[in-house]
């Protein structure tokens, strides 16, 4: 029986589970969140694109260089139109500390809930969302991905991106409302 269990684990990989996140990992993730947040306020999207997990580009079929080029062209167009800033204003952007991590076959993932208040054309918009921090095995660097995309609210996304089949994920709610 023990041999059968070892054979199943060897073929399918170790079972995935959730666990507490160390303080050191929480600090690393929150430091990266701060870096992305500061870059977002400065309209520097290159920082967040460079922090995205490599498997995101593979699964989305958009290269990192293409995404960087699109972000840079968008900012260039705004500057040429005499606008140094996008047509929105971030009023606040706050993230909670992560606590639970999910050990999937390909990566460890963590959800970081966040709240944003912004103004677009004199209309205030409030959103509750999340960032996904991931660390591909056996790497030690945490990568970030915004959970705003509708695919990030489906378990199949995590199965494909991180190998989370069989893991009971607590995906944070995402909502947007005008005030």
C-alpha positions as CSV (number, residue, x, y, z in Angstrom):
1,X,0.0,0.0,0.0
2,X,2.9,2.4,0.9
3,X,4.5,1.6,-2.5
4,X,1.3,2.4,-4.3
5,X,1.0,5.8,-2.5
6,X,4.6,6.7,-3.3
7,X,4.0,5.7,-7.0
8,X,0.8,7.9,-7.1
9,X,2.7,10.9,-5.6
10,X,5.6,10.4,-8.0
11,X,3.2,10.3,-11.1
12,X,0.8,13.0,-10.1
13,X,3.1,15.2,-8.0
14,X,2.8,16.1,-4.3
15,X,-0.8,17.0,-3.2
16,X,-1.5,20.7,-3.0
17,X,-2.5,22.3,0.3
18,X,-2.8,25.6,2.0
19,X,-0.5,26.9,4.7
20,X,0.4,29.9,6.7
21,X,2.8,32.4,5.1
22,X,6.0,33.2,7.0
23,X,6.6,36.8,8.1
24,X,9.6,37.0,5.9
25,X,7.5,36.1,2.8
26,X,4.7,38.5,3.9
27,X,7.3,41.3,4.1
28,X,8.8,40.4,0.6
29,X,5.3,40.4,-1.0
30,X,4.3,43.7,0.7
31,X,7.5,45.3,-0.4
32,X,6.8,44.3,-4.0
33,X,3.2,45.5,-3.7
34,X,4.5,48.9,-2.5
35,X,6.9,49.1,-5.5
36,X,4.0,48.3,-7.9
37,X,1.7,50.8,-6.1
38,X,4.3,53.6,-6.3
39,X,4.9,52.9,-10.0
40,X,1.1,52.9,-10.6
41,X,0.8,56.3,-9.0
42,X,3.6,57.5,-11.3
43,X,1.9,55.9,-14.4
44,X,4.9,53.6,-14.9
45,X,3.4,50.4,-16.0
46,X,6.7,48.8,-16.9
47,X,7.4,48.0,-13.3
48,X,4.2,45.9,-12.9
49,X,4.7,44.2,-16.3
50,X,8.2,43.2,-15.3
51,X,6.9,41.7,-12.0
52,X,4.4,39.5,-13.7
53,X,5.0,35.7,-13.6
54,X,6.6,34.3,-16.8
55,X,3.8,31.7,-17.2
56,X,1.3,34.5,-17.6
57,X,2.9,35.5,-20.9
58,X,3.0,31.9,-22.0
59,X,-0.7,31.3,-21.2
60,X,-1.9,34.7,-22.5
61,X,0.0,34.3,-25.7
62,X,1.2,37.9,-25.4
63,X,5.0,38.4,-25.0
64,X,6.4,40.6,-22.3
65,X,8.1,42.7,-24.9
66,X,4.7,43.3,-26.7
67,X,3.0,44.2,-23.5
68,X,5.8,46.6,-22.6
69,X,5.6,48.2,-26.1
70,X,1.8,48.7,-25.8
71,X,2.2,50.3,-22.4
72,X,5.0,52.6,-23.6
73,X,3.1,53.6,-26.8
74,X,0.0,54.4,-24.7
75,X,2.0,56.8,-22.5
76,X,3.7,58.3,-25.5
77,X,0.3,59.0,-27.1
78,X,-0.9,60.7,-23.9
79,X,2.2,62.9,-23.8
80,X,1.8,63.9,-27.5
81,X,-1.8,64.8,-26.8
82,X,-0.5,67.2,-24.1
83,X,-1.6,64.9,-21.3
84,X,1.2,63.8,-19.0
85,X,-1.4,61.8,-17.0
86,X,-4.0,59.3,-17.9
87,X,-7.7,60.4,-17.8
88,X,-8.2,59.1,-14.3
89,X,-7.0,60.0,-10.8
90,X,-6.2,57.5,-8.2
91,X,-7.5,58.7,-4.8
92,X,-6.4,55.8,-2.7
93,X,-5.0,52.3,-3.2
94,X,-4.5,50.0,-0.2
95,X,-3.7,46.3,0.2
96,X,-4.1,44.0,3.2
97,X,-1.3,41.8,4.4
98,X,-1.4,38.3,2.9
99,X,-1.6,35.4,5.3
100,X,-2.6,32.1,3.7
101,X,-0.6,30.5,0.9
102,X,-1.6,27.7,-1.4
103,X,1.0,25.1,-2.3
104,X,0.1,24.1,-5.9
105,X,2.1,21.8,-8.2
106,X,4.0,24.5,-10.1
107,X,3.8,27.5,-7.7
108,X,3.0,28.8,-4.3
109,X,0.3,31.4,-4.6
110,X,-1.1,34.0,-2.2
111,X,-4.1,36.4,-2.6
112,X,-3.6,40.0,-1.4
113,X,-7.0,41.8,-1.0
114,X,-7.0,45.5,-2.0
115,X,-9.3,48.5,-2.2
116,X,-9.0,51.3,-4.7
117,X,-10.9,54.6,-5.1
118,X,-10.4,56.5,-8.3
119,X,-12.0,59.3,-10.2
120,X,-12.8,59.2,-13.9
121,X,-14.5,62.2,-15.6
122,X,-15.7,63.6,-12.2
123,X,-17.2,60.2,-11.3
124,X,-15.8,58.4,-8.2
125,X,-15.4,54.6,-8.6
126,X,-14.7,52.2,-5.8
127,X,-13.3,48.7,-6.3
128,X,-12.5,45.8,-4.1
129,X,-10.0,43.5,-5.8
130,X,-6.8,41.6,-5.2
131,X,-3.3,40.9,-6.4
132,X,-2.0,37.4,-6.9
133,X,1.5,36.8,-5.6
134,X,3.2,33.7,-6.9
135,X,6.5,31.9,-6.6
136,X,7.2,29.3,-9.2
137,X,9.0,26.2,-7.8
138,X,11.9,26.1,-7.2
139,X,12.4,29.9,-7.5
140,X,12.6,32.2,-4.5
141,X,11.3,35.4,-6.1
142,X,7.7,36.4,-5.7
143,X,5.8,37.7,-8.9
144,X,2.6,39.8,-8.9
145,X,-0.4,39.7,-11.1
146,X,-3.5,41.9,-10.8
147,X,-6.7,39.9,-10.1
148,X,-8.9,42.3,-12.0
149,X,-9.2,40.2,-15.1
150,X,-12.3,38.0,-15.2
151,X,-10.2,34.9,-15.8
152,X,-8.5,35.5,-12.4
153,X,-11.9,34.8,-10.7
154,X,-12.1,31.3,-12.2
155,X,-10.5,28.2,-10.7
156,X,-9.5,27.0,-14.2
157,X,-7.2,30.0,-14.5
158,X,-5.2,28.8,-11.4
159,X,-5.2,25.2,-12.6
160,X,-3.5,26.3,-15.9
161,X,-1.2,28.9,-14.5
162,X,-0.1,27.4,-11.3
163,X,-1.1,23.7,-11.2
164,X,-3.8,24.2,-8.5
165,X,-6.0,21.2,-9.5
166,X,-7.6,19.8,-6.4
167,X,-6.7,22.8,-4.2
168,X,-9.7,24.5,-2.5
169,X,-8.9,28.2,-3.2
170,X,-10.5,31.1,-1.4
171,X,-10.5,33.5,-4.3
172,X,-11.3,37.0,-3.0
173,X,-14.4,38.8,-4.4
174,X,-14.0,41.4,-7.0
175,X,-16.4,44.3,-7.2
176,X,-16.7,47.8,-8.8
177,X,-19.3,50.4,-8.0
178,X,-19.8,54.0,-8.9
179,X,-20.4,56.4,-6.0
